[in-house]
């Protein structure tokens, strides 16, 4: 599968961005999808995940109430709506597909994902 993330950019603190991730393949709806990010000098960290059913979502504490993950199975896309952005949200954001279908166990852990997109840069200025 190929994952392509886009929608990053430069925004002022308090602003919003919408990241999209397009996935190839015909079984998109059977996989949990996640977003991770990596800031300069830091390890990659979990941001949000959508269960394969699309009805369950998981968020990192740092983004709860500000970010919303959603998916459009008809278009093979997963969306990350980011509101009330803070300078500490600055990072390269990656979308990822869970390693196995019909499974959303421990979606907040990076080792649960096998396929990764190329990343899109988000920069939040103060």
Secondary structure, DSSP 8 states (H G I E B T S, - for coil): --EEEE--EEEETT--EEEEEEE-SS-GGGS-EEEEEE-TTS--EEEEEE-TTSS-EEE-TTTTTTEEEEEETTTTEEEEEE-S--GGG-EEEEEEEESSTT--TTTTSGGGEEEE---EEEEEE-
